Amino acid sequence: MLIGLGVTELSMNGPSIPLVKRVVRAARAEDGRALVARMLALTQADDIEREVQEEMTRRFGALLQHDPQVMPGPS
């Protein structure tokens, strides 16, 4: 989402940097823009959160599967 919104700088805690770098390197701005367009059509925060989590899992599941704090399951 952030890449699709045009964000070019991020701030995070040190331990998050390697995973975020892998995801950013695997991401495409065009896909991020398409995701943003889809999310803008949604009106409920729960729907947006679910869609973003599903998209992240679909696109980057292999990168994220070893870090449950990044992609927690539904509560």
One Martini backbone bead per residue (centre of mass of N, CA, C, O) as a GRO file, in nm:
protein
   75
    1MET     BB    1   0.060   0.062  -0.023
    2LEU     BB    2   0.291   0.265   0.012
    3ILE     BB    3   0.399   0.241  -0.272
    4GLY     BB    4   0.124   0.320  -0.410
    5LEU     BB    5   0.143   0.615  -0.257
    6GLY     BB    6   0.470   0.704  -0.281
    7VAL     BB    7   0.652   0.597  -0.078
    8THR     BB    8   1.024   0.648  -0.001
    9GLU     BB    9   1.006   0.642   0.320
   10LEU     BB   10   1.116   0.471   0.619
   11SER     BB   11   1.025   0.381   0.960
   12MET     BB   12   1.205   0.158   1.191
   13ASN     BB   13   1.299  -0.105   1.338
   14GLY     BB   14   1.577  -0.287   1.300
   15PRO     BB   15   1.457  -0.589   1.281
   16SER     BB   16   1.268  -0.509   1.020
   17ILE     BB   17   1.451  -0.447   0.774
   18PRO     BB   18   1.499  -0.715   0.618
   19LEU     BB   19   1.202  -0.775   0.550
   20VAL     BB   20   1.127  -0.507   0.413
   21LYS     BB   21   1.336  -0.527   0.190
   22ARG     BB   22   1.225  -0.783   0.059
   23VAL     BB   23   0.944  -0.673  -0.007
   24VAL     BB   24   1.025  -0.423  -0.171
   25ARG     BB   25   1.189  -0.583  -0.388
   26ALA     BB   26   0.918  -0.760  -0.468
   27ALA     BB   27   0.780  -0.509  -0.544
   28ARG     BB   28   0.526  -0.320  -0.728
   29ALA     BB   29   0.400  -0.020  -0.800
   30GLU     BB   30   0.161  -0.105  -0.978
   31ASP     BB   31   0.035  -0.294  -0.764
   32GLY     BB   32   0.001  -0.078  -0.546
   33ARG     BB   33  -0.194   0.104  -0.705
   34ALA     BB   34  -0.415  -0.111  -0.740
   35LEU     BB   35  -0.465  -0.153  -0.440
   36VAL     BB   36  -0.548   0.132  -0.370
   37ALA     BB   37  -0.793   0.144  -0.557
   38ARG     BB   38  -0.946  -0.087  -0.414
   39MET     BB   39  -0.949   0.040  -0.123
   40LEU     BB   40  -1.111   0.305  -0.199
   41ALA     BB   41  -1.386   0.132  -0.240
   42LEU     BB   42  -1.380   0.095   0.053
   43THR     BB   43  -1.554   0.151   0.390
   44GLN     BB   44  -1.425  -0.070   0.575
   45ALA     BB   45  -1.171  -0.143   0.780
   46ASP     BB   46  -1.198  -0.454   0.783
   47ASP     BB   47  -1.187  -0.489   0.475
   48ILE     BB   48  -0.912  -0.362   0.429
   49GLU     BB   49  -0.745  -0.543   0.613
   50ARG     BB   50  -0.816  -0.811   0.477
   51GLU     BB   51  -0.717  -0.741   0.189
   52VAL     BB   52  -0.423  -0.679   0.262
   53GLN     BB   53  -0.356  -0.952   0.390
   54GLU     BB   54  -0.420  -1.122   0.139
   55GLU     BB   55  -0.219  -0.984  -0.051
   56MET     BB   56   0.037  -1.036   0.114
   57THR     BB   57   0.010  -1.342   0.116
   58ARG     BB   58   0.002  -1.387  -0.190
   59ARG     BB   59   0.277  -1.226  -0.263
   60PHE     BB   60   0.453  -1.274   0.045
   61GLY     BB   61   0.431  -1.544   0.207
   62ALA     BB   62   0.723  -1.658   0.201
   63LEU     BB   63   0.843  -1.407   0.358
   64LEU     BB   64   0.621  -1.408   0.614
   65GLN     BB   65   0.594  -1.699   0.755
   66HIS     BB   66   0.843  -1.641   0.978
   67ASP     BB   67   0.661  -1.368   1.081
   68PRO     BB   68   0.394  -1.324   1.292
   69GLN     BB   69   0.419  -1.009   1.354
   70VAL     BB   70   0.355  -0.911   1.063
   71MET     BB   71   0.121  -1.158   1.008
   72PRO     BB   72  -0.134  -1.183   1.170
   73GLY     BB   73  -0.391  -1.338   1.260
   74PRO     BB   74  -0.696  -1.367   1.322
   75SER     BB   75  -0.905  -1.276   1.614
   0.00000   0.00000   0.00000
